[in-house]
């Protein structure tokens, strides 16, 4: 069975060992054909609290870790620029 992986942007890291990741999916509208952006938010386990808001990360599906947490952070692809 294939392992589900997604790449997205961290939108919140205020919880302990948990980040909220927004995944954008661009799909054509079924009737009109215009490309629309659908955003879905996942809670992912971040063991080292290493992720910050704006980071691009890869997450992988795993067993249920809590009521809403079903994903785990695999790697940080790109760090957010710190101004």
C-alpha positions, 0 to 999 in steps of 0.5 A: 500500500502506498504511503500518503505524503503531502507538501504544505506550509506551516500556518500555526505552531502554537501547540506543543509538538503539533503544527497545523499545515495548509495544503493547497490543491489547484483543480479546474472548476467542474463546470466553468473550467477556471482553476480554483485553489482548495486549501485543506488543513492537517494537524501534524506531529512535530517531535522536536518543535522545530517547525515555524510558521511559513516553513515548507514541510513534508508530512506523512500519514500515520496511525492516529496520535490524538483525536485530530492528529493523523500526520507526522512531519518527515522533513523541512524542505524550506525554512521561512525567511526571518526578517 
